[in-house]
Amino acid sequence: MSGYLSAIGQGLVFFPLAALLLTLPYIAWNYRRYGSVLSLRILIVYSFILYLICAYCLVIFPLPSGAEAAALSGHKMQLVPFSFLADFAREARGAGSFPAAVRAVLGSSAFLVTGFNLLLTLPFGVYLRYYFGCGARRTLLLAFLLSLFFELTQLSGLYGIYPGSYRLFDVDDLIVNTAGSMLGYALEPLAARLLPTRAQIDRASMARSRHVSLLRRFVALGYDGVVWLALGVSVSVLLSLAGPLPEPLRQLGAAVDGFWPGGLGALGWTAYLSVCPMLLGGQTVGHRLTRLRIVEPDDRPPVWYQYPLRYGSLMLVLGGVPRLAALALDALAALPGLPALAPALLQLALMGLWMLALLFEVLRMAMHEPLFYERFSHTRLVTTIRPPRDPDSFYLPEGREDSETFATTGHR
């Protein structure tokens, strides 16, 4: 038992790393597929990942020591089906009476190992039927493949890391592991009574997709950030190959950076966010991947100049206003006869007002009200995911959209 607990502990150690690697892609996939991230779905999927990691650790641990590994020549394979039944029979024959035989079988290592292998894959069948909607034949196939993967992992000496197999390849393990998944498949209706159905989860996700949440905006922005970074690197490489820039351009760049450090990057970012919707029908790359679109308040496509108004005003408030305030305070501090604390107090007051204004916008965002740059440009974000025509259908197949944008009263 201590060995099993130790292996599960190893799985719990590895799980945070797996979650760290999978979280951002999985959240992005949810927005692409459903238009929202549902906490219950995250809990179910991540518990399935945790289960698979722990099951894998139970299969490979404990690993042999260095001395044991050096002496490995490989275990022979056990290819006789249902040999565990012969083990049960031997235990029963040596016990005498029927009650003693039952106790002997239940306490034997053969029974404990068989029971462990049965329980090891039981959750796999439950997950396949409950969340992934697999039928009996598909569950049987996937359960067999999972069991075969476990056995081949041991037979190969952990994919060749060890010179031989450090555990026995047993055909009975294939049979019992597969049977455990099928038992889980059969017991799934009992577990499903405690949770909403997959269809209910998908309908809830679709309902939440009507509101463009803050997280969904940030995921789209993250996609655009990756694209912008790739474009920036590409342009830098091309410019370095083309030689030095003309002197007027160098002077212009130096003047912009002198007035606003990082201003060239902000202008380039604004240009990217403004040009992409012109080329992609009201969407940036991030919007397209998260199923969003920029429209006017009456759902018509914006005019081209509304895109630079939208993102230019956003960049100006986020970065330009603080820079202008800093320049004004520097000029104020240079005036003779002004108290020494006056510029600092004024800067503190201006920064407080700026942060208060941003907080106000965050509150408007929480109430699904249009933000300042959306009001200024007369644009808003809407979801392109259409509601299913059949209310009992699971979810909208990926990539299918109505000819018209599904306009909502959601987060504008």
Buried (B, 14 or more C-beta within 10 A) or exposed (E): EEEBEEBBEBBEEBBEEBBEEBEEEBBBBBBBBBBBBBEEBBEBBBEBBBBBBBBBBBBBBEEBEEEEBEEBEBBEEBEEEEBBEEBBEBBBEEBEEEEEBEBBBEEBEBBEBBEEBBBBBBBBBBBBBBBEEBEEEBBBEBBBEBBBEBBEBBBBBBEEEBEBBBBBBBBBBBBBBBBBBBBBBBBBEEBBEEBEEBBEBBBBBBBBBBBBBEEBBBBBBBBBBEBBEEEBEEEEEEEEEEEEEEEEEEEEBEEBEEEBEEBBBBBBBBBBBBBBBBEBEBBBBBBBBBBBBBBBEEBEBBEEEBBBBBBBBBBBBEBBBBBBBBEBBEEEBEEEEEEEEEBEEBBEEBEEEBEEEEEEBEEBBEEBEBBBBBBBBBBBBBBBBBBBEEEEBBBBEEEEBEEEBBBBEBBB
